[in-house]
Amino acid sequence: MAVVQRVARAEVRVAGEVVGRTGPGMVVLLGVLVGDEGAHADRLAERVGGLRFFADAAGRMNLAAAEVGAGALVVSQFTLAADGRRGRRPSFDRAMAPAEAEVLYRRFCMALAALGIPVETGRFGAAMEVELVGDGPVTFVLEEPAPPRG
């Protein structure tokens, strides 16, 4: 699953060192769930890369990232798997084990880059500071597979 936010700029730091940044573009917080597979990562990258949420000449959200030269800062975020329905301490049982999750995280980043979007990343598994300036604000939550319509 991914939380995608359009940004004017963003950067991620580990121990005070900038490890990834983007100018106008998007921040993608990526959570890898138990049961996710390579095909899920590929499809989610296609959905994120094809998401038309950048302004066209008329100011309408009608263009995808590659069409406007936008970059992506992709940050792993296992806390997206949290289940907080019971008690006050969230459960992270839905989060994939780190070694397997990192493989899918990297696959997602490569698939997004293959769409012509410059990709920078955080550092998988590290304690990170993510600083961003939202543009809009425009934020979407995407799941793969997409939840059923109805």
C-alpha angles and dihedrals in degrees: 000000000000139000107208121194128182109230140187087213140337142180139185125215133195116197089345094308119117106235099170140009143168136195118213106352137074144310114220117198103198125200120187115208133202107272096029114134138188091272089057091053092048094048093046090051089052091050094048093044092048096045107123103216103124121097123260124208090283092053094251122136094249108123134080124227097261091051092060099034093249121163131216132226107201117198125184111236116181090175089075085077091061120131109203099169094110127050126333099289114076120229118229096194090121092061115101117240110273099246092052094039092054091057091055092042090055091045090053091051092049092047091050091049090050087063090064097262117133106236128202123177145202120234112278113242095005128122101255138188111216116196121184143164107218120222112215092341093267117168132163134185113213126187128192118241089034113240114259117269118238 
